[in-house]
Amino acid sequence: TGVRLLFDSDDDTHYVIDESGDELPLIQVEGEYAAMDYTVEEDETSSEGLTLTLDLRQSLSFDSDNQEYYLEPVLRSVSADDAGIIEGTVSIDCSSGDSLLEGGAVYLFQGEDVIPDDRDGIGTEPYATADATLSSGEFTYALLDLPEGDYTLAATCRGNEEDPTENNALQFSGTTNVQLDAEETLTIDLSE
């Protein structure tokens, strides 16, 4: 019914190397199960390919008081044969002090007409996230290994401020509904 990511319990071997090259402790927290299902017929041989995705943007948080990171794995799973992709460009206007280069990110929510919100343990939670990266003069994103379904997409210029343990005012733009079919690669460009 589900799978959970587990790590070796020796905390001395877990750390994050920050931008300065310093090693900071990494504390692991047990995450939720990623829902998955498959059927094995009685007295039959069966195989199923499943893809698990760990979303680090939603899993990793920093405790500035104690100078340590926390990893609470946020996983999702999909049948490898049915996985789809949503990709495209991001061209939204950023308010003063924010930029797509520093904080550009795309958030995906299950269902249509969802009011976007960051991951904070309250209300609507993102199903998947991706950084907006600069490529050939455009900001692009790719959300991989998604199950078919109806989704809401939104972009933010403040994704670098995301802390999964707190409510962050990320200010989303370019919100749009999408319908993804199994094995489909869907191109959705997000703009104002």
N, C-alpha and C positions, 0 to 999 in steps of 0.2 A: 504493500500500500504506500510505501514511501521509502526514501533513502536519506540518510543524514551523514554529513562529512565529519569524520573524527580524526584527530591528530594524536601523535605520541604525547603522552602526559608529562614528559620531562620539560618543564617550563624553561630550563636553562638554555635550551637549544632554539628557542623561538624569539625572534627579534625583527625589527624593521630598521632598515638603513634609511635615514632621512636625507634631505637634499644636501646637508652639510657633511654627510658621510658618517654621522654618529649612529651607533647601534642603540636603539631604544627597545625596552622590553615589550613583548607581544603577549598579552593575556588572552587566552582562548575561552570563549563562552559557547556553550552548547546551543546550536541553532535549531530552527524548526526543520521538520522533514520536508523534502521536496516530494510532492504527491506524484505517484507513478503507478501504473497498473499494466499487467500483461497476463495472459492466460496460458497455462500449460495443460494440455489434454491428458487425462489419465492414461498411463501406459504408452505414452507417445513421447517422441523426442521433439523438442521445440527450442527455438532461439529467437531472441528479440534484441535488436540494437537500440540502446537508449543513450541519449546525449545529456550529460549533466553540465550545467553552467553555474559557476560561482561568480556572483556579481560583487566585485570588490568595492565598488562605489557605495553599495548599500551595506557591506559587511564590515568595513574597517572604520574605526573611529579613534580619535585621539583625545586622551585625558591630559590637558595642559597642566592641571594641578600636580599630577603625579609623574608627568613626562613619560607616559607609556601609551601604547596602542592596545585596542581591544578588537578582537576578530570574532564576530558572531556570524557564521556563514549563512548567507542568503543564497539558497540554491533553487534552481528550477530544472525540470526534466521534460524531455519530449522524445517521442519515438524518432530514431534517426531517419527512418524512411519518410516521415511526415514533416520534418522540420522546415520552417520557412524563414525568410529574411526580410526585414524592412530596412531600407537604406535610402540615402538621399543627401541633399545639401541643406544647410541652415543659413538663412540670411535675415535675421531679426535685428532690430535696433536695440542697442544696449544703452542704459542710462549712464549718466556721467560717472566715471570711476569703475565701471564694469566693462568687460570685453569678452567676446567669443574666444579670443586667443587664450585668455587666462581661465575663464570659467564656463565656456560653452559646453552644454550637455543637453541630451535628449532623454526624455522620460516617457515610458510606455506604461499605460494603465489598462487593465482588463475592463472591457465594456465600452459602450458608446457614451458620449456626452459626460464624461467624468470631469469633475473640477480638479485640475492638477494640484498636487501637494507633494512635499518632500517626504522622505522616509523619517517618521518620528514616533511610530507606535500609536498614532491617533488617526482615526478615520481612514481615508483612502491612502493606500500605500502603492508605490510604483511596483509594477511587475518586472520591469527591466530598465536599465539605464545604459547610456553610452556617451563617451566624450565626443564633442565636436572637434575634429582635428583639421588643421590647415593642410590642404593638398592641392597643388597646382592653382593657387590663388583663391580656392573656395574652401569653405568649412563643410566637411562631410561627416556623416555618422553611419554606423551599421549596427543593427540589432540582430544578432544571429540566433539560430536554433530556437525558433519560436513555434508553439503549436498554433494550429489554425484557430481563428476566432475573430471577434470584434474587439477593437482596441481604440484608445484615445492616445494620441501623440502630442507632446508639447516640448518646447525648448526653453532653456534658460541661459542667461549670461552669467549666472552666479552659482553654477554647479560646484565650483571649488569651495564654496561655503557649506556644502552638505555635510552634516554630522548626523548619522543615523540615530543618535541617542537624543537629539534635540529638535525642536520645531524651528526650522530656518525659513525665513521669508525669501524664497528664491525667485519670485516674480516670473511666472511662465508666460510665453508668447507663442503665437503660431499654432495654437491648439486645433487639432483636426481629428476627425474620426476616420478609421481605416478598417477594412475587412481583409483578413489574410487567409488565403486558402492553403491547404497542405502542399508542401514542396514548392510554394510560390516565392519568387523574389520580387518584392514590391518596392517601387521607387516612389518615395514621398518627399518632396521638397518643402521645408518649413520656412515660412516667411510671415511678415506681419499681416 
